[in-house]
Amino acid sequence: MVELVGLAAGATLTLIVVALHYAKGTGWEAPEDISQEVLEQRAATVPETDFPEPYNRSIGGGGATAIPAGEAEGELGEGEEAEEEDEGFDPDDIAEDEVEYYEIEFAKEGETIEVANNEPLLDAGEEEGWDLPYACREGQCISCAGHIEDGPAEDYIRHSNNDSLMDDDMEEGYCLTCVAYPTSDFTLETGESP
Ligand code: FES
């Protein structure tokens, strides 16, 4: 009797296993790729800055708490204005007979040199053999910044490109020497950034 019960239980279990084996499950579908959506949402929650990479960490959230959204907007507007004003100035457009020279006193180097209005202040200083600070040489960082003693900077120089300084910085006399071309005589302190 016991054997019959065991046999019946075994047969039932076998039938269950076979039935499960052939039963159709619910199909597996790969989830939709939402990585781009997530990136866009994160980017939308932090203010953009006017700084180029590597300073712009907005996607990573680095600037989110440091800059209140309102202020960031204001600063960006100013930065954009600065860029717009600088756009259009190309030193290569200055004809040979329009090249003018200005007396620039490099205060820390203790010398006054003539710099043409189609030559960046940084290049002119380097030609004198001075070891002046720089990194990108394209107006995109702030390594080469200098201070014009009698600022505002726009009264004395023109930038061919400026992705780093805000209007307020230039108002205080700061310039990017790698992309700054003189339009007047002035005294410059190299290695000074806002
Ligand atoms: S060297 Fe980078 S802005 Fe001049």
Boltz pocket constraint, residues with backbone or C-beta under 6 A from the ligand:
constraints:
  - pocket:
      binder: B
      contacts: [[A, 133], [A, 134], [A, 135], [A, 136], [A, 137], [A, 138], [A, 139], [A, 140], [A, 141], [A, 142], [A, 143], [A, 144], [A, 145], [A, 164], [A, 176], [A, 177], [A, 178], [A, 179]]
      max_distance: 6.0
